[in-house]
Amino acid sequence: PQVMRNGCHGLAWVALLIWLTAGCAVNPATGETQLALISEAQEVQIGRQSAQQVRQTMALVDDPALQDYVSGLGQQLAAASERPDLPWSFQVVDDPTPNAFALPGGFIYVTRGMMSLMNNEAQLVSVLGHEIAHVTARHSVAQISRAQLAQLGMGLGMVLVPELRPFGDVAGMGLNLLMLKYGRDAERQADELGFGYARQQNYDVGE
């Protein structure tokens, strides 16, 4: 039985290695090999579900002209990016906190507070480019994939080391909290890519 258990464990690790290898691909935006354990269709589905949650918690600014203006600039940038076929959406939410954020699949939001700080179109385009870059670089996909991998690792650990089972839920909660924000490298990469998208449209990113 011990030999059989060891053999099964070995097959499990081989299967995991094959799965991880299949989940690695070169990202066309960054040129880097990236872990992506979810498909583009799954990415978009996650983004749509998250966008519904945003709509339930944050109202849109009631200014059709402003919404059309921001959407037009965003669509122009996204169309020239490495992922033009995503269902891109750009909206201004009625929140006084200066912020902008991107959901998986191309759902991008800028707050009223951020808009109030803008002095010219180049500044807005640079912010939109940064958020577009998070999507083209698939930063959220990488986060989700790492979370899946960590959960799988904990699951395997609890199979191979039964003593870990009582800590499964606690570890899962911690992993979810760790995945909430992008790291510095991802933010720098989004800056570089976003500036590139703005320059393609002849904007002065020095703004």
C-alpha positions as a printed Julia matrix, in Angstrom:
207×3 Matrix{Float64}:
   0.0    0.0     0.0
   2.84   2.4     0.8
   4.36   1.81   -2.64
   0.97   2.41   -4.25
   0.52   5.64   -2.28
   3.97   6.86   -3.3
   3.23   5.98   -6.91
  -0.05   7.89   -6.83
   1.68  10.87   -5.25
   4.29  10.8    -8.01
   1.62  10.7   -10.7
  -0.13  13.64   -9.03
   3.02  15.74   -9.17
   3.64  14.76  -12.8
   0.08  15.75  -13.68
   0.57  19.06  -11.87
   3.79  19.72  -13.79
   2.09  19.01  -17.12
  -0.81  21.3   -16.18
   1.54  24.13  -15.2
   3.59  23.75  -18.38
   0.43  23.94  -20.49
  -0.59  27.05  -18.56
   2.53  29.02  -19.46
   2.57  31.17  -22.58
   4.33  34.26  -23.92
   2.3   37.41  -23.35
   2.27  39.49  -26.57
   2.16  42.78  -24.64
   5.1   42.1   -22.35
   7.05  39.49  -24.31
   7.39  37.5   -21.09
   6.43  33.92  -20.33
   3.44  34.09  -18.04
   1.43  31.68  -15.93
  -2.18  31.75  -17.15
  -4.36  28.94  -15.84
  -7.62  30.47  -17.06
  -8.73  31.07  -20.65
  -9.58  34.43  -22.16
 -13.26  33.48  -22.08
 -12.99  32.76  -18.34
 -11.13  36.04  -17.84
 -13.95  37.97  -19.53
 -16.58  36.08  -17.53
 -14.83  36.98  -14.27
 -14.65  40.59  -15.42
 -18.36  40.71  -16.26
 -19.29  39.29  -12.88
 -17.02  41.79  -11.13
 -18.48  44.63  -13.21
 -21.95  43.68  -11.96
 -20.67  43.97   -8.4
 -19.22  47.41   -9.19
 -22.59  48.56  -10.53
 -24.27  47.35   -7.34
 -21.91  49.3    -5.11
 -20.9   52.38   -7.14
 -23.13  54.66   -9.2
 -22.0   56.04  -12.53
 -21.57  59.78  -12.93
 -24.8   61.06  -14.49
 -23.17  62.91  -17.38
 -23.6   61.17  -20.76
 -21.22  63.59  -22.5
 -18.46  62.84  -19.99
 -19.07  59.1   -20.2
 -18.91  59.2   -24.01
 -15.74  61.3   -23.9
 -13.87  58.96  -21.56
 -15.16  55.87  -23.36
 -14.09  57.24  -26.73
 -10.55  57.9   -25.56
 -10.32  54.49  -23.92
 -11.7   52.63  -26.93
  -9.2   54.4   -29.19
  -6.3   53.32  -27.01
  -7.58  49.76  -26.55
  -8.17  49.29  -30.29
  -4.45  49.86  -30.9
  -3.35  47.56  -28.06
  -2.32  43.92  -28.23
  -5.83  42.8   -27.2
  -8.23  44.86  -29.33
 -10.98  42.22  -29.43
 -11.83  42.24  -25.72
 -15.23  43.71  -24.74
 -13.58  46.95  -23.55
 -15.66  49.23  -21.38
 -14.68  52.61  -19.87
 -16.88  54.33  -17.29
 -16.66  57.11  -14.74
 -17.97  56.17  -11.3
 -19.35  58.64   -8.78
 -16.7   58.3    -6.1
 -14.75  61.28   -4.68
 -11.62  59.23   -4.02
  -8.98  59.75   -6.75
  -8.63  56.3    -8.26
  -8.82  54.2   -11.41
  -9.0   50.44  -11.7
  -9.24  47.66  -14.27
 -11.16  44.4   -14.03
 -10.22  41.24  -15.92
 -11.35  41.23  -19.53
 -11.21  44.99  -20.16
 -13.72  46.62  -17.79
 -12.11  49.88  -16.71
 -13.29  52.57  -14.3
 -12.13  56.08  -13.41
 -13.54  57.84  -10.36
 -15.05  61.32  -10.28
 -12.3   62.21   -7.8
  -9.61  61.26  -10.31
 -11.32  63.22  -13.07
 -11.34  66.32  -10.86
  -7.53  66.23  -10.75
  -7.1   66.13  -14.53
  -5.77  69.29  -16.17
  -5.64  68.03  -19.75
  -6.46  65.11  -22.01
  -2.91  63.73  -22.0
  -3.17  63.1   -18.26
  -6.44  61.23  -18.66
  -5.1   59.18  -21.57
  -2.02  58.23  -19.53
  -4.24  56.97  -16.7
  -6.45  55.03  -19.12
  -3.36  53.59  -20.81
  -2.04  52.4   -17.45
  -5.3   50.57  -16.7
  -5.45  49.1   -20.21
  -1.93  47.81  -19.68
  -3.0   45.88  -16.58
  -5.43  44.04  -18.86
  -3.13  43.51  -21.84
  -0.37  42.29  -19.51
  -2.96  39.98  -17.91
  -1.89  40.98  -14.41
  -5.2   39.89  -12.9
  -4.98  36.58  -14.75
  -1.55  36.0   -13.26
  -2.92  36.8    -9.8
  -5.84  34.43  -10.23
  -3.51  31.74  -11.54
  -1.18  32.12   -8.57
  -4.16  31.9    -6.24
  -5.34  28.73   -7.99
  -1.85  27.27   -7.76
  -1.59  28.13   -4.07
  -4.98  26.57   -3.38
  -3.97  23.47   -5.33
  -0.72  23.31   -3.41
  -2.61  23.5    -0.13
  -5.0   20.82   -1.38
  -2.14  18.5    -2.31
  -0.42  19.32    0.95
  -3.5   18.31    2.91
  -3.63  15.02    0.95
   0.05  14.25    1.43
   0.3   15.72    4.95
  -3.06  15.19    6.71
  -1.88  17.3     9.66
  -2.34  20.4     7.46
  -6.07  19.86    6.99
  -7.21  21.98    9.96
  -5.34  24.96    8.49
  -6.83  24.75    5.0
  -9.53  27.4     5.45
  -7.25  29.82    7.29
  -4.57  29.53    4.62
  -7.16  30.11    1.89
  -8.33  33.31    3.57
  -4.79  34.61    3.79
  -4.1   33.81    0.15
  -7.21  35.71   -0.93
  -6.07  38.76    1.01
  -2.59  38.61   -0.5
  -3.98  38.63   -4.04
  -5.92  41.89   -3.74
  -3.27  44.33   -5.01
  -0.73  44.38   -7.82
   2.94  44.38   -6.91
   5.42  47.12   -7.75
   6.75  45.26  -10.78
   3.26  45.0   -12.26
   2.62  48.7   -11.62
   5.9   49.7   -13.28
   5.1   47.46  -16.23
   1.64  49.04  -16.54
   3.28  52.49  -16.52
   5.66  51.53  -19.32
   3.03  49.88  -21.48
   0.46  52.59  -20.77
   2.86  55.35  -21.77
   3.51  53.42  -24.97
  -0.21  53.32  -25.79
  -0.49  57.07  -25.14
   2.55  57.84  -27.3
   1.03  55.83  -30.15
  -1.81  58.36  -30.12
   0.69  61.27  -30.03
   0.06  62.3   -26.43
   2.75  63.88  -24.26
   3.19  61.43  -21.4
   5.32  64.01  -19.64
   2.0   65.4   -18.49
